[in-house]
Each structure stands twice: as structure tokens, then as C-alpha cells.
Amino acid sequence: MMSKSRMDAPRVKQAVVKTALVAVLSVSAGACVQLSAPEKPIEINLNINIRQEVLVRLEKDVQELVDKNPGVF
Amino acid sequence: MKSRIKIAAVIGIVLAAVAGDGVAAQTDASASLRASGSVGEQYDGYLGVVGDANANIRDQVSAINIKRRAFYTELARQRGATIQEVAVATACDLLRRKVGQGDYYKLPDGEWRKRDGDISLPSYCG
């Protein structure tokens, strides 16, 4: 049994336009956007926050810490 | 009476030997892990696992890192430094003196490297 088609002339035109629009947008979007991942992951040290003079001051202390605690260091 | 003393002495010697073995095994834990090829020294002052490693290795690494952090915390408190500063300073020393040829280490760029010759230390190590 054939029902009355919902695809009359104006609707067909709408459908064609919509399809064309989607097609155009897809192609243009595909052509314009290019993402490439960096070759090597970048390590961002968000929380390395040290004072040079403190490291200098600690030098002997940490040597002692290491020498006195074999196994841990 | 004499034989009892002898027996006690023998037992005492055996216990001392066993205890000594236990201590000796513990004192090389970090060095053993570094030499295993599964564990490396990190620029942040802690041991890290290189690639896949079994649960036993991971547990040992965790246990050592917890101890290290405790030492860092205490020294930081004593010296008016941050825990991170103590940890990083220690890492510089470990990279210099403890990472052997063929051992793994990690610098701030995040890559595991195998020591072959000198280590190129970060500039803040001095």
C-alpha cells in the first residue's frame, strides 16, 4: 500500500539544500583543520620551584644524608 | 654447665650471623634496584620504575620513596628549605655519586636515560 509521500517539491528542495550544505561544510572543515601531535611529549614542570642559593647551602647536608643512609639512597 | 655455655654461644653466633645478613641485604636496596635495570634515579629525588616492573619491585620503590620523603621533610625543617629543594639537591648528589654506568636516570625532560659516561646535570645542580 503506498502512502502519500512526504517528499513533495518544497521538501525535496530543502533536503537537497541541507545535504549540500552539510557536504560543503564537511569538506571545508576537513580541508582547513589540521592537527598534529608533537613528536615528543613535552614535560611541563608546573611545580619545580627551587631557589639556587638554597641548593648551594644544602649541598653538604644532602651529601651527609646520602652517606648516612645507605639503602635508602 | 660448660656445654650449656657452649650451646648458648653457638646459638648467639648463629643469630648474629643471620641478623647481620638481614642488615647487609637492606643496606644495598637502592643500589640493587638501580643495578637491576628496572629502577632509576629521578631529578626530583625519588626512585622511578623504568617500563614495566613486577609488584615486588614497585613495592620496594614505594617503600624507599616514603623513607626518602621523611628524610627530606626533616632536613627541610632543620634548614629552612622546602621539601622539594632538599629533594632536588639530593637528586643532584645521587646523580653525581650514586648512578653507576649502565644505571637509568631521568632529567627534567622526562626521558629515561642509561648512563654511559658523564651525566649532563641540570644547571641548578651547580
N, CA and C atoms of all chains as a GROMACS GRO file, in nm:
protein
  597
    1MET      N    1   0.085  -0.118   0.000
    1MET     CA    2   0.000   0.000   0.000
    1MET      C    3   0.089   0.123   0.000
    2MET      N    4   0.067   0.205  -0.088
    2MET     CA    5   0.151   0.323  -0.100
    2MET      C    6   0.090   0.439  -0.025
    3SER      N    7   0.163   0.492   0.073
    3SER     CA    8   0.112   0.609   0.146
    3SER      C    9   0.153   0.733   0.072
    4LYS      N   10   0.090   0.837   0.108
    4LYS     CA   11   0.122   0.963   0.043
    4LYS      C   12   0.265   1.003   0.079
    5SER      N   13   0.346   1.029  -0.016
    5SER     CA   14   0.486   1.062   0.011
    5SER      C   15   0.497   1.198   0.080
    6ARG      N   16   0.586   1.205   0.173
    6ARG     CA   17   0.606   1.332   0.242
    6ARG      C   18   0.704   1.419   0.165
    7MET      N   19   0.759   1.359   0.059
    7MET     CA   20   0.862   1.431  -0.014
    7MET      C   21   0.801   1.503  -0.132
    8ASP      N   22   0.730   1.608  -0.106
    8ASP     CA   23   0.681   1.691  -0.215
    8ASP      C   24   0.790   1.792  -0.254
    9ALA      N   25   0.766   1.866  -0.356
    9ALA     CA   26   0.867   1.952  -0.418
    9ALA      C   27   0.944   2.042  -0.320
   10PRO      N   28   0.872   2.123  -0.236
   10PRO     CA   29   0.948   2.212  -0.146
   10PRO      C   30   1.036   2.134  -0.049
   11ARG      N   31   0.983   2.020  -0.002
   11ARG     CA   32   1.060   1.940   0.093
   11ARG      C   33   1.183   1.881   0.028
   12VAL      N   34   1.168   1.840  -0.096
   12VAL     CA   35   1.281   1.783  -0.170
   12VAL      C   36   1.390   1.889  -0.182
   13LYS      N   37   1.346   2.009  -0.216
   13LYS     CA   38   1.443   2.119  -0.231
   13LYS      C   39   1.517   2.144  -0.100
   14GLN      N   40   1.441   2.146   0.009
   14GLN     CA   41   1.501   2.166   0.142
   14GLN      C   42   1.605   2.058   0.173
   15ALA      N   43   1.565   1.936   0.144
   15ALA     CA   44   1.654   1.823   0.173
   15ALA      C   45   1.781   1.833   0.092
   16VAL      N   46   1.770   1.869  -0.033
   16VAL     CA   47   1.888   1.881  -0.122
   16VAL      C   48   1.981   1.991  -0.069
   17VAL      N   49   1.919   2.103  -0.035
   17VAL     CA   50   2.000   2.217   0.015
   17VAL      C   51   2.073   2.178   0.143
   18LYS      N   52   1.997   2.114   0.232
   18LYS     CA   53   2.058   2.073   0.359
   18LYS      C   54   2.174   1.978   0.336
   19THR      N   55   2.154   1.882   0.250
   19THR     CA   56   2.258   1.783   0.222
   19THR      C   57   2.380   1.852   0.162
   20ALA      N   58   2.355   1.943   0.069
   20ALA     CA   59   2.465   2.014   0.004
   20ALA      C   60   2.543   2.095   0.106
   21LEU      N   61   2.470   2.158   0.194
   21LEU     CA   62   2.533   2.241   0.299
   21LEU      C   63   2.624   2.158   0.388
   22VAL      N   64   2.570   2.044   0.430
   22VAL     CA   65   2.647   1.955   0.515
   22VAL      C   66   2.773   1.909   0.442
   23ALA      N   67   2.755   1.875   0.315
   23ALA     CA   68   2.868   1.828   0.235
   23ALA      C   69   2.974   1.935   0.223
   24VAL      N   70   2.932   2.055   0.194
   24VAL     CA   71   3.027   2.166   0.176
   24VAL      C   72   3.101   2.194   0.307
   25LEU      N   73   3.024   2.199   0.415
   25LEU     CA   74   3.086   2.227   0.545
   25LEU      C   75   3.185   2.117   0.584
   26SER      N   76   3.147   1.994   0.558
   26SER     CA   77   3.236   1.883   0.592
   26SER      C   78   3.367   1.894   0.515
   27VAL      N   79   3.354   1.919   0.386
   27VAL     CA   80   3.476   1.927   0.304
   27VAL      C   81   3.562   2.043   0.349
   28SER      N   82   3.499   2.159   0.368
   28SER     CA   83   3.579   2.277   0.405
   28SER      C   84   3.640   2.260   0.544
   29ALA      N   85   3.561   2.200   0.632
   29ALA     CA   86   3.614   2.177   0.767
   29ALA      C   87   3.731   2.080   0.758
   30GLY      N   88   3.716   1.976   0.678
   30GLY     CA   89   3.823   1.878   0.666
   30GLY      C   90   3.947   1.940   0.605
   31ALA      N   91   3.929   2.030   0.512
   31ALA     CA   92   4.045   2.089   0.444
   31ALA      C   93   4.116   2.189   0.532
   32CYS      N   94   4.041   2.264   0.613
   32CYS     CA   95   4.103   2.372   0.688
   32CYS      C   96   4.172   2.327   0.816
   33VAL      N   97   4.112   2.230   0.883
   33VAL     CA   98   4.164   2.198   1.016
   33VAL      C   99   4.267   2.086   1.008
   34GLN      N  100   4.384   2.112   1.061
   34GLN     CA  101   4.486   2.007   1.066
   34GLN      C  102   4.554   2.007   1.202
   35LEU      N  103   4.541   1.897   1.269
   35LEU     CA  104   4.606   1.886   1.399
   35LEU      C  105   4.720   1.787   1.390
   36SER      N  106   4.834   1.823   1.449
   36SER     CA  107   4.942   1.724   1.457
   36SER      C  108   4.998   1.723   1.598
   37ALA      N  109   5.014   1.607   1.649
   37ALA     CA  110   5.068   1.593   1.786
   37ALA      C  111   5.218   1.615   1.781
   38PRO      N  112   5.274   1.674   1.884
   38PRO     CA  113   5.419   1.691   1.888
   38PRO      C  114   5.488   1.555   1.886
   39GLU      N  115   5.604   1.549   1.829
   39GLU     CA  116   5.673   1.420   1.815
   39GLU      C  117   5.712   1.364   1.950
   40LYS      N  118   5.755   1.453   2.040
   40LYS     CA  119   5.798   1.407   2.170
   40LYS      C  120   5.712   1.476   2.276
   41PRO      N  121   5.661   1.399   2.371
   41PRO     CA  122   5.579   1.465   2.474
   41PRO      C  123   5.661   1.569   2.549
   42ILE      N  124   5.598   1.681   2.577
   42ILE     CA  125   5.668   1.789   2.646
   42ILE      C  126   5.640   1.776   2.794
   43GLU      N  127   5.747   1.768   2.873
   43GLU     CA  128   5.725   1.762   3.017
   43GLU      C  129   5.720   1.904   3.071
   44ILE      N  130   5.607   1.941   3.122
   44ILE     CA  131   5.592   2.075   3.177
   44ILE      C  132   5.604   2.066   3.328
   45ASN      N  133   5.711   2.126   3.380
   45ASN     CA  134   5.732   2.120   3.524
   45ASN      C  135   5.655   2.232   3.591
   46LEU      N  136   5.531   2.204   3.620
   46LEU     CA  137   5.447   2.306   3.679
   46LEU      C  138   5.489   2.338   3.821
   47ASN      N  139   5.552   2.242   3.886
   47ASN     CA  140   5.579   2.265   4.027
   47ASN      C  141   5.725   2.246   4.064
   48ILE      N  142   5.818   2.277   3.972
   48ILE     CA  143   5.958   2.278   4.012
   48ILE      C  144   5.995   2.422   4.044
   49ASN      N  145   6.003   2.448   4.170
   49ASN     CA  146   6.017   2.584   4.217
   49ASN      C  147   6.124   2.587   4.326
   50ILE      N  148   6.248   2.606   4.283
   50ILE     CA  149   6.360   2.595   4.376
   50ILE      C  150   6.444   2.722   4.372
   51ARG      N  151   6.509   2.747   4.483
   51ARG     CA  152   6.597   2.863   4.492
   51ARG      C  153   6.741   2.814   4.482
   52GLN      N  154   6.814   2.869   4.390
   52GLN     CA  155   6.951   2.825   4.364
   52GLN      C  156   7.037   2.835   4.490
   53GLU      N  157   7.025   2.945   4.562
   53GLU     CA  158   7.110   2.965   4.679
   53GLU      C  159   7.081   2.862   4.788
   54VAL      N  160   6.958   2.816   4.793
   54VAL     CA  161   6.922   2.713   4.892
   54VAL      C  162   6.987   2.581   4.855
   55LEU      N  163   6.988   2.548   4.728
   55LEU     CA  164   7.052   2.425   4.682
   55LEU      C  165   7.201   2.426   4.715
   56VAL      N  166   7.263   2.542   4.695
   56VAL     CA  167   7.406   2.554   4.727
   56VAL      C  168   7.428   2.532   4.876
   57ARG      N  169   7.343   2.593   4.954
   57ARG     CA  170   7.353   2.584   5.100
   57ARG      C  171   7.333   2.440   5.148
   58LEU      N  172   7.250   2.364   5.078
   58LEU     CA  173   7.215   2.228   5.120
   58LEU      C  174   7.316   2.121   5.078
   59GLU      N  175   7.410   2.161   4.995
   59GLU     CA  176   7.496   2.062   4.931
   59GLU      C  177   7.562   1.966   5.029
   60LYS      N  178   7.622   2.020   5.133
   60LYS     CA  179   7.691   1.933   5.230
   60LYS      C  180   7.591   1.850   5.310
   61ASP      N  181   7.478   1.910   5.342
   61ASP     CA  182   7.378   1.840   5.421
   61ASP      C  183   7.324   1.718   5.348
   62VAL      N  184   7.298   1.733   5.218
   62VAL     CA  185   7.241   1.620   5.146
   62VAL      C  186   7.346   1.511   5.122
   63GLN      N  187   7.471   1.552   5.106
   63GLN     CA  188   7.578   1.452   5.094
   63GLN      C  189   7.582   1.366   5.219
   64GLU      N  190   7.572   1.432   5.333
   64GLU     CA  191   7.573   1.361   5.461
   64GLU      C  192   7.451   1.270   5.473
   65LEU      N  193   7.337   1.321   5.432
   65LEU     CA  194   7.213   1.244   5.436
   65LEU      C  195   7.227   1.115   5.354
   66VAL      N  196   7.283   1.128   5.236
   66VAL     CA  197   7.301   1.014   5.147
   66VAL      C  198   7.401   0.914   5.207
   67ASP      N  199   7.513   0.968   5.258
   67ASP     CA  200   7.618   0.880   5.311
   67ASP      C  201   7.574   0.806   5.437
   68LYS      N  202   7.490   0.869   5.516
   68LYS     CA  203   7.450   0.807   5.641
   68LYS      C  204   7.333   0.711   5.627
   69ASN      N  205   7.273   0.706   5.512
   69ASN     CA  206   7.156   0.622   5.493
   69ASN      C  207   7.164   0.534   5.368
   70PRO      N  208   7.264   0.447   5.366
   70PRO     CA  209   7.276   0.357   5.252
   70PRO      C  210   7.151   0.267   5.244
   71GLY      N  211   7.113   0.232   5.127
   71GLY     CA  212   6.992   0.152   5.112
   71GLY      C  213   6.874   0.240   5.074
   72VAL      N  214   6.858   0.348   5.148
   72VAL     CA  215   6.752   0.445   5.113
   72VAL      C  216   6.802   0.531   4.995
   73PHE      N  217   6.931   0.563   5.000
   73PHE     CA  218   6.987   0.647   4.892
   73PHE      C  219   7.094   0.573   4.814
   74MET      N  220   7.739  -2.791   8.277
   74MET     CA  221   7.740  -2.645   8.285
   74MET      C  222   7.818  -2.586   8.168
   75LYS      N  223   7.939  -2.638   8.143
   75LYS     CA  224   8.022  -2.587   8.033
   75LYS      C  225   7.954  -2.605   7.898
   76SER      N  226   7.889  -2.722   7.879
   76SER     CA  227   7.827  -2.749   7.749
   76SER      C  228   7.710  -2.654   7.725
   77ARG      N  229   7.639  -2.614   7.833
   77ARG     CA  230   7.528  -2.518   7.816
   77ARG      C  231   7.579  -2.384   7.766
   78ILE      N  232   7.693  -2.343   7.823
   78ILE     CA  233   7.752  -2.215   7.781
   78ILE      C  234   7.791  -2.223   7.634
   79LYS      N  235   7.850  -2.338   7.599
   79LYS     CA  236   7.891  -2.356   7.460
   79LYS      C  237   7.772  -2.348   7.366
   80ILE      N  238   7.663  -2.416   7.405
   80ILE     CA  239   7.543  -2.416   7.320
   80ILE      C  240   7.489  -2.273   7.306
   81ALA      N  241   7.484  -2.202   7.418
   81ALA     CA  242   7.435  -2.064   7.415
   81ALA      C  243   7.522  -1.979   7.323
   82ALA      N  244   7.652  -2.002   7.330
   82ALA     CA  245   7.745  -1.926   7.246
   82ALA      C  246   7.720  -1.954   7.098
   83VAL      N  247   7.702  -2.081   7.067
   83VAL     CA  248   7.677  -2.119   6.926
   83VAL      C  249   7.548  -2.055   6.877
   84ILE      N  250   7.443  -2.063   6.960
   84ILE     CA  251   7.315  -2.002   6.921
   84ILE      C  252   7.333  -1.852   6.901
   85GLY      N  253   7.406  -1.792   6.992
   85GLY     CA  254   7.430  -1.648   6.983
   85GLY      C  255   7.500  -1.611   6.853
   86ILE      N  256   7.600  -1.689   6.817
   86ILE     CA  257   7.676  -1.663   6.694
   86ILE      C  258   7.587  -1.679   6.572
   87VAL      N  259   7.505  -1.783   6.572
   87VAL     CA  260   7.416  -1.808   6.457
   87VAL      C  261   7.318  -1.692   6.442
   88LEU      N  262   7.258  -1.648   6.554
   88LEU     CA  263   7.162  -1.537   6.547
   88LEU      C  264   7.228  -1.410   6.496
   89ALA      N  265   7.348  -1.385   6.543
   89ALA     CA  266   7.419  -1.265   6.500
   89ALA      C  267   7.446  -1.271   6.349
   90ALA      N  268   7.483  -1.387   6.302
   90ALA     CA  269   7.512  -1.404   6.159
   90ALA      C  270   7.387  -1.380   6.076
   91VAL      N  271   7.277  -1.434   6.121
   91VAL     CA  272   7.151  -1.419   6.047
   91VAL      C  273   7.108  -1.273   6.048
   92ALA      N  274   7.116  -1.210   6.166
   92ALA     CA  275   7.077  -1.070   6.176
   92ALA      C  276   7.166  -0.984   6.087
   93GLY      N  277   7.296  -1.017   6.089
   93GLY     CA  278   7.392  -0.944   6.006
   93GLY      C  279   7.356  -0.955   5.859
   94ASP      N  280   7.316  -1.074   5.817
   94ASP     CA  281   7.278  -1.093   5.678
   94ASP      C  282   7.159  -1.005   5.643
   95GLY      N  283   7.063  -0.997   5.734
   95GLY     CA  284   6.943  -0.918   5.708
   95GLY      C  285   6.979  -0.771   5.688
   96VAL      N  286   7.065  -0.724   5.777
   96VAL     CA  287   7.104  -0.582   5.768
   96VAL      C  288   7.181  -0.557   5.640
   97ALA      N  289   7.271  -0.648   5.608
   97ALA     CA  290   7.353  -0.630   5.488
   97ALA      C  291   7.265  -0.626   5.363
   98ALA      N  292   7.164  -0.709   5.358
   98ALA     CA  293   7.076  -0.710   5.240
   98ALA      C  294   7.003  -0.577   5.229
   99GLN      N  295   6.960  -0.521   5.343
   99GLN     CA  296   6.885  -0.395   5.338
   99GLN      C  297   6.971  -0.278   5.296
  100THR      N  298   7.097  -0.275   5.339
  100THR     CA  299   7.176  -0.156   5.314
  100THR      C  300   7.200  -0.135   5.165
  101ASP      N  301   7.184  -0.233   5.080
  101ASP     CA  302   7.208  -0.216   4.938
  101ASP      C  303   7.080  -0.207   4.856
  102ALA      N  304   6.967  -0.185   4.920
  102ALA     CA  305   6.838  -0.190   4.850
  102ALA      C  306   6.832  -0.096   4.730
  103SER      N  307   6.867   0.031   4.750
  103SER     CA  308   6.860   0.126   4.638
  103SER      C  309   6.960   0.092   4.529
  104ALA      N  310   7.080   0.057   4.570
  104ALA     CA  311   7.184   0.022   4.473
  104ALA      C  312   7.142  -0.101   4.393
  105SER      N  313   7.084  -0.200   4.462
  105SER     CA  314   7.038  -0.321   4.395
  105SER      C  315   6.930  -0.289   4.293
  106LEU      N  316   6.837  -0.204   4.333
  106LEU     CA  317   6.730  -0.166   4.241
  106LEU      C  318   6.785  -0.093   4.120
  107ARG      N  319   6.878   0.000   4.143
  107ARG     CA  320   6.937   0.073   4.031
  107ARG      C  321   7.008  -0.022   3.936
  108ALA      N  322   7.078  -0.119   3.994
  108ALA     CA  323   7.155  -0.214   3.913
  108ALA      C  324   7.064  -0.313   3.838
  109SER      N  325   6.941  -0.328   3.882
  109SER     CA  326   6.851  -0.426   3.821
  109SER      C  327   6.807  -0.388   3.680
  110GLY      N  328   6.816  -0.257   3.649
  110GLY     CA  329   6.771  -0.211   3.518
  110GLY      C  330   6.622  -0.178   3.514
  111SER      N  331   6.552  -0.203   3.625
  111SER     CA  332   6.408  -0.176   3.631
  111SER      C  333   6.376  -0.045   3.702
  112VAL      N  334   6.477   0.011   3.766
  112VAL     CA  335   6.453   0.128   3.851
  112VAL      C  336   6.561   0.233   3.824
  113GLY      N  337   6.521   0.360   3.823
  113GLY     CA  338   6.619   0.464   3.800
  113GLY      C  339   6.603   0.582   3.895
  114GLU      N  340   6.705   0.664   3.904
  114GLU     CA  341   6.702   0.784   3.986
  114GLU      C  342   6.639   0.897   3.907
  115GLN      N  343   6.552   0.972   3.973
  115GLN     CA  344   6.485   1.084   3.908
  115GLN      C  345   6.540   1.217   3.958
  116TYR      N  346   6.529   1.318   3.874
  116TYR     CA  347   6.580   1.451   3.908
  116TYR      C  348   6.507   1.509   4.028
  117ASP      N  349   6.391   1.453   4.063
  117ASP     CA  350   6.313   1.507   4.175
  117ASP      C  351   6.350   1.443   4.308
  118GLY      N  352   6.449   1.354   4.308
  118GLY     CA  353   6.497   1.297   4.433
  118GLY      C  354   6.436   1.162   4.471
  119TYR      N  355   6.356   1.107   4.380
  119TYR     CA  356   6.290   0.981   4.410
  119TYR      C  357   6.327   0.875   4.306
  120LEU      N  358   6.310   0.749   4.346
  120LEU     CA  359   6.329   0.640   4.252
  120LEU      C  360   6.206   0.629   4.163
  121GLY      N  361   6.227   0.589   4.039
  121GLY     CA  362   6.116   0.566   3.949
  121GLY      C  363   6.131   0.430   3.882
  122VAL      N  364   6.019   0.372   3.845
  122VAL     CA  365   6.021   0.243   3.777
  122VAL      C  366   6.038   0.267   3.627
  123VAL      N  367   6.129   0.195   3.568
  123VAL     CA  368   6.156   0.208   3.424
  123VAL      C  369   6.075   0.102   3.351
  124GLY      N  370   5.978   0.143   3.272
  124GLY     CA  371   5.897   0.048   3.198
  124GLY      C  372   5.810  -0.036   3.290
  125ASP      N  373   5.784  -0.159   3.250
  125ASP     CA  374   5.704  -0.248   3.334
  125ASP      C  375   5.790  -0.314   3.439
  126ALA      N  376   5.739  -0.325   3.558
  126ALA     CA  377   5.812  -0.396   3.662
  126ALA      C  378   5.709  -0.466   3.750
  127ASN      N  379   5.751  -0.576   3.811
  127ASN     CA  380   5.656  -0.652   3.891
  127ASN      C  381   5.619  -0.579   4.020
  128ALA      N  382   5.519  -0.632   4.087
  128ALA     CA  383   5.465  -0.568   4.206
  128ALA      C  384   5.570  -0.559   4.316
  129ASN      N  385   5.657  -0.658   4.325
  129ASN     CA  386   5.760  -0.659   4.428
  129ASN      C  387   5.853  -0.538   4.411
  130ILE      N  388   5.895  -0.515   4.287
  130ILE     CA  389   5.983  -0.401   4.260
  130ILE      C  390   5.911  -0.270   4.291
  131ARG      N  391   5.787  -0.260   4.247
  131ARG     CA  392   5.710  -0.138   4.272
  131ARG      C  393   5.695  -0.112   4.421
  132ASP      N  394   5.671  -0.217   4.496
  132ASP     CA  395   5.655  -0.203   4.641
  132ASP      C  396   5.785  -0.154   4.704
  133GLN      N  397   5.896  -0.210   4.661
  133GLN     CA  398   6.026  -0.169   4.716
  133GLN      C  399   6.051  -0.021   4.685
  134VAL      N  400   6.021   0.017   4.563
  134VAL     CA  401   6.040   0.157   4.522
  134VAL      C  402   5.954   0.249   4.607
  135SER      N  403   5.829   0.213   4.625
  135SER     CA  404   5.739   0.294   4.708
  135SER      C  405   5.791   0.307   4.850
  136ALA      N  406   5.834   0.196   4.905
  136ALA     CA  407   5.883   0.196   5.044
  136ALA      C  408   6.003   0.288   5.058
  137ILE      N  409   6.094   0.280   4.963
  137ILE     CA  410   6.213   0.366   4.969
  137ILE      C  411   6.175   0.512   4.952
  138ASN      N  412   6.086   0.541   4.860
  138ASN     CA  413   6.047   0.681   4.837
  138ASN      C  414   5.979   0.742   4.959
  139ILE      N  415   5.903   0.662   5.029
  139ILE     CA  416   5.839   0.711   5.151
  139ILE      C  417   5.946   0.748   5.254
  140LYS      N  418   6.048   0.662   5.265
  140LYS     CA  419   6.157   0.692   5.358
  140LYS      C  420   6.232   0.818   5.315
  141ARG      N  421   6.256   0.830   5.188
  141ARG     CA  422   6.327   0.948   5.138
  141ARG      C  423   6.249   1.074   5.172
  142ARG      N  424   6.122   1.072   5.147
  142ARG     CA  425   6.042   1.191   5.174
  142ARG      C  426   6.047   1.230   5.322
  143ALA      N  427   6.050   1.130   5.407
  143ALA     CA  428   6.060   1.157   5.551
  143ALA      C  429   6.191   1.227   5.583
  144PHE      N  430   6.300   1.179   5.526
  144PHE     CA  431   6.430   1.244   5.546
  144PHE      C  432   6.429   1.387   5.491
  145TYR      N  433   6.372   1.403   5.371
  145TYR     CA  434   6.368   1.535   5.310
  145TYR      C  435   6.288   1.633   5.396
  146THR      N  436   6.178   1.583   5.447
  146THR     CA  437   6.091   1.668   5.530
  146THR      C  438   6.166   1.717   5.653
  147GLU      N  439   6.237   1.626   5.717
  147GLU     CA  440   6.309   1.661   5.839
  147GLU      C  441   6.423   1.759   5.809
  148LEU      N  442   6.500   1.731   5.706
  148LEU     CA  443   6.611   1.820   5.672
  148LEU      C  444   6.558   1.958   5.629
  149ALA      N  445   6.448   1.959   5.560
  149ALA     CA  446   6.388   2.087   5.518
  149ALA      C  447   6.350   2.169   5.640
  150ARG      N  448   6.292   2.102   5.736
  150ARG     CA  449   6.251   2.170   5.860
  150ARG      C  450   6.373   2.226   5.931
  151GLN      N  451   6.480   2.147   5.938
  151GLN     CA  452   6.601   2.190   6.008
  151GLN      C  453   6.669   2.308   5.939
  152ARG      N  454   6.663   2.310   5.808
  152ARG     CA  455   6.742   2.407   5.732
  152ARG      C  456   6.661   2.521   5.671
  153GLY      N  457   6.535   2.526   5.698
  153GLY     CA  458   6.453   2.634   5.642
  153GLY      C  459   6.446   2.630   5.491
  154ALA      N  460   6.436   2.510   5.438
  154ALA     CA  461   6.421   2.492   5.293
  154ALA      C  462   6.288   2.423   5.268
  155THR      N  463   6.246   2.423   5.142
  155THR     CA  464   6.125   2.346   5.110
  155THR      C  465   6.164   2.199   5.092
  156ILE      N  466   6.067   2.112   5.108
  156ILE     CA  467   6.092   1.970   5.088
  156ILE      C  468   6.144   1.945   4.946
  157GLN      N  469   6.086   2.014   4.851
  157GLN     CA  470   6.129   1.996   4.713
  157GLN      C  471   6.274   2.039   4.693
  158GLU      N  472   6.315   2.148   4.759
  158GLU     CA  473   6.454   2.192   4.745
  158GLU      C  474   6.549   2.086   4.799
  159VAL      N  475   6.516   2.030   4.914
  159VAL     CA  476   6.601   1.924   4.970
  159VAL      C  477   6.603   1.804   4.876
  160ALA      N  478   6.487   1.767   4.825
  160ALA     CA  479   6.477   1.651   4.736
  160ALA      C  480   6.559   1.671   4.609
  161VAL      N  481   6.547   1.788   4.550
  161VAL     CA  482   6.619   1.817   4.426
  161VAL      C  483   6.770   1.824   4.451
  162ALA      N  484   6.809   1.884   4.563
  162ALA     CA  485   6.952   1.890   4.598
  162ALA      C  486   7.006   1.749   4.616
  163THR      N  487   6.929   1.664   4.680
  163THR     CA  488   6.972   1.525   4.698
  163THR      C  489   6.983   1.454   4.565
  164ALA      N  490   6.888   1.479   4.476
  164ALA     CA  491   6.893   1.418   4.344
  164ALA      C  492   7.022   1.453   4.271
  165CYS      N  493   7.063   1.580   4.281
  165CYS     CA  494   7.188   1.622   4.217
  165CYS      C  495   7.304   1.538   4.269
  166ASP      N  496   7.307   1.516   4.401
  166ASP     CA  497   7.414   1.438   4.461
  166ASP      C  498   7.405   1.291   4.417
  167LEU      N  499   7.285   1.237   4.414
  167LEU     CA  500   7.267   1.098   4.373
  167LEU      C  501   7.306   1.078   4.228
  168LEU      N  502   7.269   1.174   4.144
  168LEU     CA  503   7.305   1.164   4.002
  168LEU      C  504   7.456   1.168   3.985
  169ARG      N  505   7.521   1.250   4.069
  169ARG     CA  506   7.666   1.260   4.061
  169ARG      C  507   7.736   1.136   4.113
  170ARG      N  508   7.691   1.087   4.229
  170ARG     CA  509   7.771   0.990   4.302
  170ARG      C  510   7.715   0.850   4.310
  171LYS      N  511   7.587   0.832   4.282
  171LYS     CA  512   7.527   0.701   4.303
  171LYS      C  513   7.479   0.631   4.175
  172VAL      N  514   7.449   0.708   4.074
  172VAL     CA  515   7.405   0.646   3.949
  172VAL      C  516   7.528   0.592   3.876
  173GLY      N  517   7.538   0.461   3.865
  173GLY     CA  518   7.654   0.399   3.804
  173GLY      C  519   7.641   0.388   3.653
  174GLN      N  520   7.749   0.352   3.589
  174GLN     CA  521   7.746   0.328   3.444
  174GLN      C  522   7.645   0.219   3.415
  175GLY      N  523   7.557   0.244   3.320
  175GLY     CA  524   7.454   0.146   3.285
  175GLY      C  525   7.326   0.159   3.365
  176ASP      N  526   7.327   0.242   3.472
  176ASP     CA  527   7.205   0.263   3.550
  176ASP      C  528   7.116   0.366   3.479
  177TYR      N  529   6.987   0.357   3.508
  177TYR     CA  530   6.894   0.452   3.448
  177TYR      C  531   6.876   0.575   3.536
  178TYR      N  532   6.852   0.689   3.468
  178TYR     CA  533   6.823   0.813   3.540
  178TYR      C  534   6.731   0.899   3.455
  179LYS      N  535   6.665   0.993   3.520
  179LYS     CA  536   6.570   1.080   3.448
  179LYS      C  537   6.595   1.225   3.484
  180LEU      N  538   6.614   1.307   3.383
  180LEU     CA  539   6.633   1.451   3.400
  180LEU      C  540   6.499   1.522   3.380
  181PRO      N  541   6.493   1.655   3.401
  181PRO     CA  542   6.364   1.724   3.391
  181PRO      C  543   6.290   1.708   3.257
  182ASP      N  544   6.356   1.665   3.153
  182ASP     CA  545   6.283   1.647   3.026
  182ASP      C  546   6.196   1.522   3.026
  183GLY      N  547   6.207   1.440   3.131
  183GLY     CA  548   6.118   1.327   3.147
  183GLY      C  549   6.160   1.198   3.079
  184GLU      N  550   6.273   1.199   3.009
  184GLU     CA  551   6.317   1.079   2.938
  184GLU      C  552   6.404   0.992   3.027
  185TRP      N  553   6.383   0.861   3.022
  185TRP     CA  554   6.476   0.772   3.091
  185TRP      C  555   6.602   0.760   3.006
  186ARG      N  556   6.716   0.776   3.072
  186ARG     CA  557   6.844   0.762   3.004
  186ARG      C  558   6.928   0.658   3.076
  187LYS      N  559   7.012   0.589   3.000
  187LYS     CA  560   7.103   0.491   3.059
  187LYS      C  561   7.239   0.555   3.066
  188ARG      N  562   7.298   0.556   3.183
  188ARG     CA  563   7.425   0.626   3.197
  188ARG      C  564   7.533   0.561   3.113
  189ASP      N  565   7.600   0.643   3.036
  189ASP     CA  566   7.712   0.599   2.953
  189ASP      C  567   7.810   0.715   2.950
  190GLY      N  568   7.906   0.715   3.041
  190GLY     CA  569   7.997   0.828   3.055
  190GLY      C  570   7.941   0.925   3.157
  191ASP      N  571   7.962   1.054   3.135
  191ASP     CA  572   7.917   1.155   3.230
  191ASP      C  573   7.768   1.186   3.214
  192ILE      N  574   7.706   1.227   3.323
  192ILE     CA  575   7.567   1.272   3.318
  192ILE      C  576   7.567   1.424   3.302
  193SER      N  577   7.486   1.470   3.209
  193SER     CA  578   7.473   1.614   3.189
  193SER      C  579   7.371   1.669   3.289
  194LEU      N  580   7.420   1.717   3.402
  194LEU     CA  581   7.332   1.760   3.510
  194LEU      C  582   7.261   1.891   3.477
  195PRO      N  583   7.139   1.909   3.531
  195PRO     CA  584   7.071   2.037   3.515
  195PRO      C  585   7.157   2.149   3.572
  196SER      N  586   7.144   2.270   3.519
  196SER     CA  587   7.230   2.380   3.561
  196SER      C  588   7.214   2.413   3.709
  197TYR      N  589   7.096   2.390   3.765
  197TYR     CA  590   7.073   2.424   3.906
  197TYR      C  591   7.150   2.332   4.002
  198CYS      N  592   7.205   2.222   3.949
  198CYS     CA  593   7.284   2.133   4.035
  198CYS      C  594   7.419   2.196   4.069
  199GLY      N  595   7.456   2.293   3.991
  199GLY     CA  596   7.582   2.362   4.021
  199GLY      C  597   7.706   2.285   3.979
   0.00000   0.00000   0.00000
